[in-house]
């Protein structure tokens, strides 16, 4: 039997970031990362972000989000701005498309 999903953790007021509306933008500094699972219980990266609204959790279950962040490899201290820009036809329905700005927190030595 598969494990039950606690849907309440994603409800209004939770720390999980939701991209329900095209144009939704979230900006924050990476404070941690770990491997979690998407809605289908597949492994995916999870980032903890410090945002102007407090600590938030970004689960990279969306294919476009996951692949872009995998290539960017953000680390603790890096700043991310993620905007949900629209939907695109996919093999099995539609997929969400994101624009991501990644600024490394690493400072050049002086």
Buried (B, 14 or more C-beta within 10 A) or exposed (E): EEEEEEEEEBEEEEBEBEBEEEEBEBBBBBEEBEEBBBEEEEEBBBBBBBBEEEEBBBBBBBBBBBEBBEEBEBEEEBBBEBBBBEEEEEEEEEBBBBEBEBEEEEEEEE
